[in-house]
């Protein structure tokens, strides 16, 4: 259940950096500020220039501050699915204290026990998500605090990611004068926020089509089971148009928005429009069917790569079908093309918040919503991973007031070096994924 208070989400995308300030009153989200700045220093979802990324974050934050009338000091930041790994984890402890009543400290300790594993030096633990607790053999407990027991067990999901990507994101946010209040795994936030309870339970695929990359996520049994990343997105469609029609990138983007359609069968060869071609003084007439063929070629490639990954784990058999979102998914004809390629029911998700009814804002809204709904049990498990988090503070400013930023020191993250588990030799990527999906359809 969402708390009452103010939450800020930050989405660092390839084409734009977005900030949303939301106020929750009795679990009702009210968006009071939005910032949207053109991304610089980001390529295919990866930060390649810290200084330029910091400047883009600051521009987006200032926009949101002016509209919301607050000074933003901390944010929940989206973490992309680049090389993200999800695995099951389990921990068990003896309950402390003479009364044997389970406390916050016991929950932190059992989460720490679940983290005892060998982590490669280039990776680090991002988050641990408690699923169920068992107290003296009694299973299915969501919050064991206050119960009496001798033995406490926790079952959850462990998320690990590349140290380089995580470090660069934190560095950019801190250099922008902000505190990372929560590092949110974007595909997890998406699946949790935009899917209904039935879709989460029975199984649904979410495909997020951004500017520089496309992320495929599978939610089943109310757990994020699988993620896949393709380093292609809406920007690649624009580049294809630019190259094929021999026009500038900006012209190609305008053609895609104004005349583009991803499903050629819906277009006409008789409908034409002028294109400013490099090297020619007069515009060239191009028909919308030809433009649509250029667009659909790249879209088909993106969808076919996603389909290959989904076929390996037989995820297309899940009854929930596919939910498309992201800026590139808003192009006309994308849903029809996806339905033809995947052969399952496909629908487009559009946020329903006033003024943000565009799939390009789905990620940042999901980051805010996910952060606001995190449970106290999760926060205790988070302390086992990262230590105590800095509290969120907001101060009200006049809209025209200049924002000043302070530099904050962030505690070093805890690393875990334990004895390695048994090595599972002879397994290829496909068999590992299928093993993770064992009994998914039972």
GURO-373056 format. One line per 5 residues: number of its first residue (from 1); for each residue x, y, z of N, C-alpha, C. Coordinates in steps of 0.001 Angstrom, whole numbers. Each point is the difference from the previous one (the first is absolute). Layout:
# GURO-373056
NUM) X/Y/Z/X/Y/Z/X/Y/Z; ...
This chain:
# GURO-373056
1) 842/-1197/0/-842/1197/0/876/1246/0; -285/928/-885/834/1182/-142/-66/867/1254; 1100/648/311/57/881/1142/-527/1379/-384; -223/809/1019/-329/1394/-241/1291/801/38; 274/736/-1065/1240/758/-61/375/341/-1425
6) 1209/510/-166/496/449/-1290/1059/-962/-506; -80/-355/-1274/954/-914/-614/446/564/-1339; 1294/-186/-302/565/516/-1247/652/-1148/-755; -335/-132/-1277/579/-1029/-849/882/622/-1067; 1108/-670/-335/936/456/-1027/257/-1138/-967
11) -264/263/-1286/242/-989/-1052/1042/572/-954; 1182/-625/-46/1090/458/-866/-56/-807/-1286; -646/548/-1004/-189/-705/-1255/967/458/-1075; 13/-731/-1121/906/323/-1097/-361/1314/-671; -1290/239/-186/-430/1215/-703/-354/1140/946
16) -420/-313/1216/-367/1061/930/133/-466/1447; 226/979/882/15/-236/1442/-1297/556/564; -745/-832/711/-1315/403/499/-31/-62/1522; -647/1004/587/-186/86/1455/-1479/219/282; -536/-759/940/-1402/158/407/-52/148/1511
21) -709/1023/464/-250/209/1428/-1462/-351/265; -225/-949/880/-1362/-447/300/-277/127/1490; -1171/465/312/-452/88/1392/-1059/-1067/228; 216/-816/1009/-963/-1042/341/-819/439/1206; -1314/-19/-166/-913/297/1089/-968/-1167/109
26) 90/-739/1102/-822/-1200/199/87/-930/-1194; 1243/-285/-411/316/-940/-1078/-373/495/-1392; -451/1225/-128/-373/556/-1301/1152/836/-547; 466/-357/-1212/1107/735/-613/-497/1276/-672; 653/1114/332/-257/1272/-665/1324/551/-492
31) 175/97/-1308/1245/502/-565/-29/1522/23; 990/588/659/18/1452/175/1162/668/-734; 906/-785/-554/1121/582/-719/622/-981/-969; 381/492/-1175/615/-835/-1032/1162/750/-627; 1102/-704/-236/1133/548/-719/402/-941/-1114
36) 340/551/-1155/364/-817/-1155/1089/731/-777; 1224/-532/21/1129/649/-661/644/-954/-987; 478/530/-1096/659/-808/-1018/1254/-637/578; 163/-1307/-252/1154/-726/523/1253/321/-795; 1078/177/701/1327/124/-599/948/-814/859
41) 889/-714/-644/938/-838/738/-509/-1401/239; -1111/-378/-665/-570/-1336/168/-142/-642/-1375; 476/-1227/-133/-71/-718/-1264/-534/-1401/245; -1119/-325/-657/-628/-1323/148/-276/-340/1457; -431/995/749/-355/-210/1394/1171/-27/962
46) 1229/169/-505/1196/-54/829/613/1393/95; 396/395/1210/642/1294/204/1421/-55/-549; 311/873/-971/1329/40/-607/724/1312/302; -713/991/521/603/1276/376/-689/489/1274; 705/-82/1131/-601/328/1294/-381/1472/85
51) 878/890/-447/-270/1438/118/-1248/408/-781; -134/-479/-1229/-1170/356/-810/-1278/-598/591; 108/-1202/546/-1165/-623/631/-422/779/1238; 972/453/793/-296/802/1190/-752/1270/-395; 443/648/-1060/-658/1225/-449/-1444/-266/-433
56) -222/-1120/-679/-1359/-354/-427/-898/-266/1214; 545/-691/1010/-762/-269/1226/-363/1321/687; 955/910/88/-258/1271/672/-1070/814/-728; 25/-23/-1333/-1019/728/-759/-1390/-577/264; -116/-1327/-3/-1298/-641/249/-479/261/1423
61) 938/-54/959/-357/236/1403/-496/1429/198; 666/977/-618/-412/1395/151/-1414/214/-546; -295/-625/-1140/-1349/108/-559/-1041/-538/983; 284/-1175/569/-944/-609/942/-139/832/1261; 1098/578/478/-43/832/1206/-851/1246/-225
66) 158/623/-1155/-758/1215/-288/-1500/-279/-43; -374/-1130/-582/-1422/-333/-110/-587/-470/1330; 819/-723/789/-504/-546/1263/143/981/1161; 884/982/-126/202/959/1079/726/-580/1193; 879/-982/-245/787/-603/1079/1452/-83/-426
71) 870/-209/972/1407/-280/-293/214/-1504/108; 445/-602/-1066/206/-1451/-39/1391/-313/535; 54/-846/1019/1285/-379/582/335/-1470/-217; -1003/-844/-150/266/-1421/-222/-1000/-558/-991; 406/-1051/-705/-820/-562/-1066/81/-1523/8
76) -1024/-618/-559/50/-1424/-325/386/-109/-1466; 1063/-739/-284/587/-27/-1339/-232/-1358/-643; -376/15/-1271/-192/-1237/-737/1321/-614/-424; 119/-1314/170/1175/-749/-430/-404/-871/-1182; 642/135/-1160/-389/-799/-1171/348/-1469/176
81) -508/-811/-904/166/-1453/112/1298/-501/-610; 950/903/-272/1275/-417/-595/705/-1025/872; 133/-1211/-514/709/-1086/690/-558/-264/1401; -1282/294/186/-646/-279/1286/-203/-1503/155; 264/-517/1169/-217/-1420/288/-930/-137/1193
86) -945/-929/-117/-973/-264/1057/172/-1441/455; 94/-212/1298/110/-1367/505/-739/-123/1325; -385/-1225/310/-658/-265/1276/1033/16/1126; -427/417/1173/887/-21/1159/-786/-449/1230; 733/-495/989/-628/-528/1213/945/197/1175
91) -566/402/1146/786/162/1205/-733/-557/1208; 740/-418/1013/-615/-547/1212/838/414/1209; -678/414/1087/679/384/1236/-787/-523/1194; 674/-16/1150/-685/-239/1274/-449/1352/546; -1221/62/484/-564/1266/482/703/442/1273
96) 399/1277/44/692/545/1161/-1003/373/1101; 518/210/1188/-819/495/1107/-649/-1119/793; -177/273/1290/-586/-1001/893/-1468/-247/-299; -705/1044/-469/-1432/-146/-252/-285/-751/-1285; 1016/-131/-879/-141/-659/-1302/-1018/710/-894
101) -253/1286/270/-863/781/-886/850/592/-1116; -458/-175/-1232/771/410/-1172/-37/1527/-136; 1181/597/-137/124/1457/-39/559/448/-1355; 138/1334/-141/623/557/-1206/1411/-550/-191; 716/-125/1101/1370/-489/-85/50/-1424/-543
106) -963/-836/377/-47/-1368/-515/-238/-10/-1509; -865/882/-482/-263/75/-1437/1263/441/-741; 721/975/552/1255/427/-628/1019/-1131/-6; 60/-751/1098/976/-1085/107/-301/-1133/-972; -1274/-340/-180/-329/-1095/-913/224/437/-1442
111) -191/1281/-277/316/512/-1338/1506/-54/-245; 779/341/1019/1460/-91/-128/441/-1435/-241; -665/-943/675/330/-1416/-197/-282/-440/-1436; -1044/577/-604/-343/-349/-1382/1002/562/-1000; 809/968/437/978/624/-888/1336/-724/-14
116) 128/-1054/803/1269/-718/96/201/-813/-1273; 787/529/-905/275/-654/-1275/1208/670/-642; 528/-641/-1010/1152/548/-703/-474/894/-1141; 474/1250/-9/-356/953/-1042/1255/316/-808; -38/-138/-1330/1166/357/-817/435/1438/256
121) 1284/287/-123/512/1338/352/-576/1122/-855; -446/-316/-1228/-538/1042/-874/-1488/255/213; -606/-750/931/-1429/145/255/-233/357/1459; -1185/514/293/-357/275/1382/-1496/-207/197; -380/-213/1248/-1406/-199/340/-725/1333/-108
126) -1086/11/-750/-804/1206/-152/-1105/34/1040; -700/-1120/133/-1163/-13/886/-351/-1432/363; -631/-153/1142/-573/-1282/389/-1475/228/284; -838/-817/-576/-1446/180/97/-611/-1172/759; -352/175/1278/-607/-1093/761/-1340/-423/-610
131) -209/-1298/-108/-1248/-531/-536/-866/-618/1105; 601/-905/772/-724/-688/1076/941/-293/1159; -590/-81/1186/731/-417/1187/-623/-1281/546; 839/-784/681/-466/-1209/676/433/76/1465; -949/-156/907/283/39/1432/-288/-1369/587
136) 1057/-674/441/-122/-1343/593/-820/-939/-883; 238/64/-1299/-672/-899/-931/-1309/508/-564; -534/1109/534/-1247/565/-518/327/950/-1157; -468/-343/-1189/411/690/-1224/-986/1095/-412; 408/762/-1017/-882/984/-622/-208/1274/791
141) 911/322/906/-137/1197/834/665/1182/-721; -705/1108/-121/533/1173/-689/776/928/928; -444/116/1251/678/860/973/25/-737/1341; 1153/-545/390/56/-821/1218/186/794/1283; 164/1297/-80/275/804/1192/-1145/-76/1000
146) 366/-171/1264/-996/-125/1060/-420/-1432/273; 351/-925/-882/-340/-1409/221/1034/-649/919; -392/-1127/592/884/-765/872/561/-1166/-791; 1308/-207/107/617/-1112/-716/1424/-229/445; 511/-1153/-384/1391/-356/309/858/85/-1264
151) -580/-418/-1140/745/-7/-1254/-729/860/-1031; 729/905/-630/-568/893/-1007/706/-226/-1332; -796/-230/-1043/541/-179/-1350/-602/1044/-935; 790/410/-982/-476/956/-1004/309/-521/-1392; -978/114/-882/182/-342/-1410/-234/1270/-819
156) 893/254/-930/-138/1230/-778/703/-62/-1333; 42/1149/-662/696/150/-1274/1179/936/196; 1123/-373/-583/1222/796/103/340/558/-1380; 227/1310/-70/323/655/-1264/1440/493/59; 789/-364/-1007/1371/477/-99/199/673/-1358
161) 924/964/-37/256/733/-1236/1458/385/-114; 413/522/-1159/1401/393/-210/376/1195/869; 1144/-79/648/451/1090/866/176/1308/-775; 468/-107/-1245/266/1205/-796/-1262/816/-217; -1079/-668/-412/-1255/701/-280/-568/611/1276
166) 10/-772/1082/-553/484/1268/809/1179/521; 1325/-115/-78/870/1093/464/-239/1273/-807; -86/-131/-1323/-173/1184/-852/-1321/709/272; -1061/-774/216/-1300/610/305/69/750/1325; 544/-647/1028/117/654/1305/882/1253/-94
171) 1096/-109/-730/930/1120/-122/-682/1202/-645; -765/-242/-1059/-681/1102/-688/-1034/668/905; -771/-803/710/-1034/550/878/628/784/1139; 1058/-534/592/673/696/1106/666/1287/-481; 614/-31/-1185/629/1203/-540/-1022/1071/-362
176) -1239/-422/-208/-1078/958/-251/-526/607/1296; 577/-392/1146/-385/558/1293/-1156/-721/656; -210/-1270/-366/-1144/-750/516/455/-1248/732; -888/-520/844/218/-1270/683/-807/-1074/-705; 597/-1172/-196/-734/-1145/-546/-768/-636/1156
181) -1281/305/71/-824/-544/1065/-327/-1469/-240; -205/-347/-1256/-344/-1375/-374/504/-258/-1403; 691/-1127/-195/413/-431/-1322/-1009/-1052/-454; -860/384/-935/-1135/-829/-406/316/-713/-1311; -156/-1302/-14/187/-767/-1234/-1198/281/-900
186) 251/672/-1134/-1082/514/-833/-977/-1075/-475; 456/-1143/-537/-984/-1006/-426/-836/-550/1146; 569/-54/1200/-764/-446/1163/-1069/1019/347; 360/1281/-12/-974/1059/280/-1110/9/-1050; 369/-198/-1259/-987/-17/-1082/-1019/-1110/196
191) 492/-1214/186/-909/-1139/124/-869/103/1248; 569/535/1079/-780/140/1230/-1073/1073/-126; 302/1072/-743/-882/1166/-22/-1074/-54/-1072; 305/-518/-1190/-949/112/-1110/-842/-1248/-216; 358/-1105/657/-770/-1234/-182/-1035/-159/1109
196) -1127/-608/-345/-1026/-314/999/447/-1208/820; -694/-253/1105/351/-1146/848/-99/-1309/-779; -1029/-124/-840/-159/-1215/-794/1123/-178/-1005; 425/1089/-624/1099/-75/-970/1312/-374/683; 222/515/1209/1213/-359/743/-24/-1465/407
201) -1158/-480/381/-127/-1354/514/105/-1046/-1109; -789/155/-1057/-58/-1011/-1052/1147/116/-1006; 617/1155/-91/1162/139/-862/-226/940/-1167; 828/1035/-113/-118/997/-1060/1387/492/-382; 153/365/-1262/1256/539/-524/-149/1505/-171
206) 997/758/444/17/1451/-188/1206/351/-866; -234/690/-1114/1070/447/-878/42/1521/37; 1097/525/507/198/1442/132/897/475/-1140; -555/773/-911/724/458/-1189/469/1438/209; 1248/138/408/559/1322/226/680/538/-1240
211) 708/1116/174/675/604/-1134/1247/-763/-411; 774/-492/990/1256/-657/-306/29/-1483/246; -1016/-552/648/-22/-1430/260/-1417/-471/268; -193/-1311/-171/-1299/-620/227/157/-1073/1070; -793/76/1044/88/-935/1121/-1222/-900/20
216) 241/-1300/91/-1072/-978/95/21/-609/1400; -1127/10/686/-89/-539/1360/-1190/-943/94; 152/-1051/797/-1063/-989/192/-360/-58/1475; -1256/233/297/-526/-99/1369/-919/-1203/80; 234/-880/966/-845/-1170/207/4/-362/1478
221) -1153/-428/493/-127/-356/1410/415/1170/884; -305/1227/-505/278/1258/704/1482/202/280; 844/-551/-884/1447/176/111/572/322/-1373; 1021/859/-8/732/262/-1234/890/-1199/-275; -303/-735/-1073/688/-1251/-278/1147/142/-990
226) -98/984/-891/957/43/-1102/78/1404/-578; 1216/417/-381/172/1259/-725/965/-218/-1156; -237/723/-1078/868/-61/-1174/120/1403/-568; 1188/341/-501/249/1356/-487/530/-41/-1421; -576/835/-849/471/159/-1368/438/1454/-174
231) 1235/206/-446/535/1352/-119/-497/701/-1270; -1290/-84/-245/-635/705/-1103/-1316/587/501; -342/1173/-502/-1241/644/403/-461/995/-1042; -797/959/428/-600/963/-907/1004/851/-756; 1150/279/613/1024/791/-681/509/-698/-1257
236) 23/-1321/24/496/-757/-1141/-971/86/-1178; -1278/101/306/-991/216/-1056/255/1348/-668; 252/1012/812/277/1336/-542/1267/-6/-853; 1047/-688/468/1245/-78/-775/-221/-698/-1335; -818/-1059/0/-295/-701/-1254/-681/933/-998
241) -974/777/481/-701/951/-872/987/1025/-551; 885/488/871/986/993/-412/904/-539/-1100; 463/-1235/159/927/-587/-977/-706/-319/-1320; -1166/-641/81/-703/-433/-1208/-481/1198/-828; -510/1037/664/-540/1156/-719/1033/1105/-188
246) 1214/-213/523/1083/966/-159/-402/1388/524; -537/-7/1227/-419/1242/635/611/91/1392; -85/1156/609/618/183/1317/-749/-794/1068; 675/-193/1136/-613/-760/1093/-1250/699/520; 63/1323/143/-1161/750/492/-1178/-100/-959
251) 287/79/-1320/-1072/-166/-984/-591/-1403/73; 881/-998/170/-468/-1385/80/-907/-214/1208; 353/620/1125/-834/-113/1203/-1369/632/-221; -8/1159/-675/-1271/666/-289/-856/-832/-954; 630/-635/-995/-737/-867/-935/-603/-1201/740
256) 771/-569/912/-487/-1155/759/-1215/372/841; 66/1160/649/-1094/423/872/-1240/413/-787; 211/728/-1097/-1132/577/-739/-631/-951/-1016; 825/-870/-607/-514/-847/-1075/235/-1494/216; 717/-354/1069/430/-1385/171/-1102/-952/417
261) 127/-1245/-465/-883/-1095/378/814/-1286/-103; -55/-822/1029/809/-1220/27/-646/-1171/-713; -1209/176/-498/-721/-1108/-636/-325/395/-1441; 830/-400/-983/-167/457/-1389/-1370/-283/-604; -656/-1068/438/-1303/-345/-570/-1046/1092/216
266) 236/875/967/-978/1053/294/280/1282/-772; 1087/44/-751/409/1237/-661/-305/-28/-1498; 161/1151/-628/-331/141/-1420/1196/560/-777; 163/-489/-1245/1054/511/-863/-397/1323/-649; -1276/344/87/-469/1245/-607/207/1214/909
271) 100/-240/1307/209/1097/942/1486/352/44; 348/1212/-432/1392/418/-54/254/1247/860; 1270/217/311/398/1157/784/1403/408/-437; 375/1266/188/1322/477/-439/1092/-339/1018; 1185/-321/-521/1159/-310/838/1180/842/-472
276) 628/714/947/1203/777/-319/1188/-952/-76; 483/-215/-1224/1099/-930/-233/1313/765/-79; 1008/-528/678/1312/638/1/585/-23/-1413; 474/1172/-466/602/87/-1324/-953/419/-1091; -1290/149/346/-982/424/-992/-695/1279/469
281) -267/875/-969/-603/1286/347/-1501/-102/213; -648/-932/-700/-1441/-163/102/-352/-1249/809; -1050/58/817/-421/-1186/743/-408/-1146/-927; 194/-1220/466/-369/-1206/-745/-1290/-556/581; -903/-442/-882/-1274/-574/465/192/-1480/345
286) -447/-364/1185/85/-1390/467/-1376/-427/467; -406/-1242/-343/-1328/-465/419/92/-676/1366; -1111/7/735/-19/-512/1372/201/-1505/70; -337/-722/-1091/212/-1449/1/1492/-320/19; 781/752/-764/1449/-212/-29/615/302/1363
291) -429/1104/605/487/344/1336/-363/-1085/1000; -1202/-528/-121/-449/-1050/914/840/-1267/-142; 414/-318/-1213/839/-1183/-204/1360/163/670; 538/1221/-41/1278/273/669/-157/-177/1515; -1078/525/544/-253/-96/1446/-234/-1444/425
296) -840/-706/-733/-368/-1366/389/1189/-952/-59; 959/254/-904/1168/-877/-102/778/-25/1313; 218/1182/589/715/65/1274/-855/-536/1141; -1276/328/7/-892/-496/1057/-89/-1521/-10; -69/-575/-1184/-36/-1466/-113/1268/-612/583
301) 1133/622/-265/1261/-510/533/0/41/1526; -489/1095/573/-65/114/1458/-922/-1061/588; -1180/-168/-586/-963/-970/512/489/-1434/-171; 661/-284/-1117/489/-1363/-225/1084/-387/997; 849/962/393/1011/-281/1022/-668/-292/1342
306) -1045/784/321/-731/-258/1242/-690/-1356/-49; -531/-346/-1155/-701/-1281/-148/955/-1178/176; 1225/128/-520/983/-1068/171/270/-266/1475; 166/1080/775/256/-152/1440/-1199/-613/707; -1204/426/-380/-1215/-508/643/-278/-1447/-391
311) 324/-380/-1240/-211/-1380/-435/884/-976/755; 1185/446/391/918/-874/730/-579/-433/1345; -823/843/591/-584/-333/1303/-1499/-280/-110; -490/-63/-1233/-1414/-313/-269/-941/977/714; 439/1245/122/-800/999/721/-1225/443/-783
316) 17/-169/-1323/-1153/420/-802/-1226/-865/256; 168/-1086/742/-1146/-833/384/-736/562/1211; 572/988/655/-674/603/1150/-1288/692/-457; -1070/-121/785/-1313/498/-447/-145/1510/-57; 888/745/665/-155/1451/61/379/739/-1263
321) 671/-687/-946/393/654/-1239/1113/1011/220; -3/1063/-805/1075/995/19/-581/1388/232; 677/767/853/-333/1401/213/1168/830/-517; -272/863/-958/1017/892/-565/-65/1359/680; 1154/600/226/46/1364/506/1323/616/-402
326) 234/1260/374/1198/710/-408/-280/915/-1185; 857/993/-181/-213/1000/-1037/-128/-573/-1397; 847/-983/-364/-28/-573/-1344/-1263/-815/-251; -670/-441/1067/-1213/-805/-166/-1215/842/-364; 118/1321/125/-1135/870/-287/-182/270/-1489
331) 930/-454/-821/-109/192/-1447/-1191/-807/-533; -821/576/-870/-1148/-748/-550/449/-1285/-680; -787/-1042/162/267/-1266/-658/899/-944/763; 622/456/1097/931/-849/738/-722/-1195/623; -1174/234/568/-764/-1087/627/-397/-1039/-1045
336) -458/432/-1170/-388/-944/-1062/1188/-831/-461; 1152/650/-172/1197/-721/-440/440/-1007/1058; -14/416/1280/404/-898/1082/-929/-1208/93; -1283/234/-166/-960/-1102/79/239/-1003/-1125; 366/493/-1168/266/-885/-1138/1259/-830/225
341) 1040/604/578/1271/-706/203/-62/-974/1170; -558/440/1129/-21/-852/1195/-1127/-1020/-12; -1081/291/-706/-1106/-940/-70/-802/-113/1272; 72/999/869/-782/17/1241/-680/1356/113; -863/125/1002/-681/1269/219/995/1068/456
346) -32/1174/-657/901/1102/321/-824/1254/250; 340/737/1069/-677/1265/266/1018/1058/389; -356/1252/-204/866/1130/330/-405/581/1347; 992/202/875/-286/633/1288/337/1485/-89; -958/828/383/176/1452/33/-337/477/1410
351) 897/747/659/-315/513/1350/-1267/853/-22; -750/-34/1096/-1259/754/53/101/1276/827; 1231/373/408/172/1226/771/-187/1220/-901; -713/976/491/-282/1204/-766/1292/680/-448; 101/284/-1288/1161/674/-555/1147/-928/-350
356) -81/-1263/398/1079/-958/-278/-534/-1231/-730; -1036/190/-790/-615/-1133/-699/762/-328/-1278; 1226/-446/210/872/-389/-1098/911/-1112/512; 163/-1093/-766/837/-1120/476/1438/374/316; 461/1159/-483/1369/414/274/214/261/1493
361) -1083/270/761/109/279/1431/-276/-1228/872; -257/-1158/-619/-361/-1183/784/1090/-376/991; 1255/6/-452/1101/-412/875/101/856/1248; 51/1313/-166/232/872/1156/-1193/-27/951; -1217/-123/-526/-1171/-113/870/54/-1312/778
366) 421/-1075/-663/99/-1301/665/1057/24/1104; 1101/711/-240/1053/114/1016/-546/670/1259; -766/1081/-188/-598/695/1139/-994/-904/720; -880/-630/-759/-1046/-825/584/586/-1200/747; 1020/-613/-574/639/-1148/645/650/419/1318
371) 705/1128/-18/669/477/1214/-994/314/1110; -1140/586/-388/-998/382/1000/-666/-1209/642; 6/-1123/-687/-703/-1177/504/920/-1049/616; 1275/321/195/914/-958/620/-378/-223/1462; 25/-1238/402/-434/-367/1353/1104/241/1019
376) -371/-2/1268/981/149/1073/943/-1198/35; -509/-1170/-344/842/-1201/-19/1086/145/-1060; -365/548/-1157/1006/235/-1039/1066/977/497; -433/1060/677/957/993/485/993/-621/985; -473/-936/818/895/-684/931/995/-882/-754
381) -481/-691/-1037/894/-829/-808/999/861/-758; -434/1182/-416/876/925/-721/1177/432/877; -250/190/1291/1068/394/918/1080/-1081/46; -416/-1270/-128/974/-1091/-2/927/89/-1204; -489/581/-1103/801/121/-1217/854/1260/16
386) -606/1135/369/647/1289/-210/260/800/1258; -473/-433/1147/128/800/1201/-1122/1001/97; 11/843/1019/-1059/979/222/-53/1009/-1142; -1214/304/-485/-165/981/-1076/-267/1372/593; 440/1037/-738/-276/1369/439/-1471/310/-160
391) -634/710/946/-1415/330/-112/-254/1002/-1115; -1234/57/-459/-392/930/-1049/-477/1289/647; 523/1129/-470/-420/1309/506/-425/875/-1157; -1075/725/176/-445/967/-999/-243/1339/693; 421/1072/-656/-321/1324/502/-725/764/-1082
396) -1056/687/385/-804/717/-984/687/1288/-413; 85/215/-1332/587/1217/-553/-1040/752/-802; 221/1295/-200/-799/732/-971/385/-498/-1384; -957/-85/-956/306/-537/-1322/1161/707/-688; 151/1319/217/1043/712/-722/1336/-17/734
401) 34/-568/1186/1242/3/774/1044/-887/-650; 1252/408/120/1091/-795/-559/298/-1168/932; 239/-1156/-568/270/-1198/779/1485/-103/308; 306/-246/1242/1394/-234/367/165/-1459/371; 1145/-558/-336/243/-1412/252/1156/-145/982
406) -88/-1024/826/1081/-330/918/554/-1361/-375; 1270/-215/284/625/-1286/-295/-141/-911/1222; -416/-1207/-239/-191/-951/1092/972/-1155/-176; 463/-516/1133/852/-1182/-31/-887/-1220/162; 216/-976/-859/-785/-1230/51/890/-1123/505
411) -519/-773/941/789/-1067/599/387/-1037/-1037; 1166/-583/194/434/-1066/-903/-948/-1182/115; -230/-662/-1154/-892/-1146/-1/716/-1214/588; -762/-846/666/548/-1192/593/248/-1048/-1067; 1157/-632/36/266/-1108/-909/108/-1272/817
416) -313/-1108/-632/-33/-1277/689/966/-954/-699; 917/-548/766/943/-961/-537/-115/-1270/810; -687/-947/-519/-207/-1266/692/551/-1130/-861; -8/-1199/566/443/-1165/-745/-934/-232/-1176; 525/-326/-1179/-863/-202/-1171/-889/-1201/154
421) -1195/102/-646/-912/-1121/-13/492/-1024/-1002; -666/-1146/-61/348/-1022/-976/-108/561/-1399; 997/-276/-836/-34/480/-1370/-849/-941/-844; -845/615/-803/-870/-786/-869/603/12/-1402; 880/-929/-276/672/-37/-1289/-893/-643/-1044
426) 316/342/-1269/-698/-644/-1116/-1347/574/-315; -400/1089/655/-1291/606/-290/203/1186/-916; -704/28/-1098/40/1184/-846/-1053/984/456; -41/1164/-662/-915/1065/434/-1439/-455/-59; -354/-704/-1068/-1387/-433/-170/-439/-946/1103
431) 871/-957/327/-386/-971/1034/-132/667/1357; 832/1031/262/-116/710/1274/-1329/729/97; -365/653/-1100/-1270/725/-1/-1154/-958/176; 42/-1131/-736/-1096/-970/114/-53/-592/1401; 1179/-190/614/5/-506/1360/-651/970/961
436) 193/1295/-264/-620/1027/845/-1506/27/-169; -445/-430/-1175/-1431/0/-298/-650/-1349/274; 705/-890/700/-519/-1342/248/-1354/62/701; -932/-782/-490/-1363/-95/565/-764/1308/-67; 397/903/-892/-694/1298/-64/-1436/-141/-431
441) -287/-1018/-797/-1352/-170/-509/-796/-1062/776; 629/-530/1072/-707/-1038/777/-1169/618/767
